[in-house]
Amino acid sequence: MPPQAPIVVHRPTASGGRRVTVRGRILGLAHNDADLLEFLRRAGLDEPDVDLDDPRMVEWRGGRAHQWEAA
């Protein structure tokens, strides 16, 4: 089984937005890619170092990647 991606974007909440964790630490509730990138920047990961579409880096759970509203 491959190792879990260090960044996890969890399923959309009923009110919209997705919880974001890095190595199990909750960073916040993102409502769009810009929020996600800001949380990652604050955690020490700069945008050039992060590929949101790389499954080795980011795991999108419970919905499509970049989908922020509840299904």
C-alpha positions in Angstrom: 0.0 0.0 0.0 1.5 3.4 -1.0 2.1 5.9 1.8 -0.6 8.4 2.5 -0.2 11.8 1.0 1.0 14.4 3.6 -1.8 16.8 2.6 -5.4 15.6 2.9 -8.4 17.7 1.7 -11.4 16.0 3.4 -14.9 15.6 2.0 -17.0 18.8 1.5 -19.1 19.8 4.6 -22.8 20.2 4.3 -22.4 24.0 4.4 -19.5 23.9 1.9 -15.8 24.0 2.4 -13.4 21.2 3.1 -11.2 20.5 6.2 -7.5 20.5 5.4 -4.9 18.5 7.3 -1.1 18.1 6.9 0.3 15.0 8.5 -2.7 14.7 10.7 -2.6 18.4 11.9 -5.8 20.3 11.1 -5.1 23.6 9.3 -8.6 24.9 8.8 -11.7 24.8 6.6 -10.9 25.8 3.0 -13.6 27.1 0.7 -11.5 27.4 -2.5 -8.0 26.7 -3.8 -6.8 30.1 -2.6 -7.7 29.2 1.0 -6.0 25.8 0.6 -2.8 27.4 -0.7 -2.8 30.0 2.1 -3.2 27.3 4.8 -0.3 25.4 3.2 1.8 28.6 3.0 1.2 29.2 6.7 2.3 25.6 7.4 5.6 26.3 5.6 4.7 24.9 2.1 5.1 27.6 -0.6 3.0 27.4 -3.7 5.8 26.5 -6.1 6.5 23.5 -3.9 2.9 22.2 -4.0 1.1 20.5 -6.9 -2.5 20.2 -5.8 -3.1 17.6 -8.5 -0.2 15.3 -7.5 -1.8 12.4 -5.6 1.6 11.7 -3.9 1.3 15.1 -2.3 -2.4 15.8 -1.9 -5.2 13.3 -1.3 -8.7 14.6 -2.1 -11.2 12.6 -0.1 -15.0 12.3 -0.6 -15.3 14.4 -3.7 -13.5 15.6 -6.8 -10.4 17.6 -6.6 -11.1 21.4 -6.5 -14.8 20.8 -5.7 -15.6 22.9 -2.6 -19.4 22.9 -2.4 -21.4 20.0 -0.9 -22.5 17.5 -3.4 
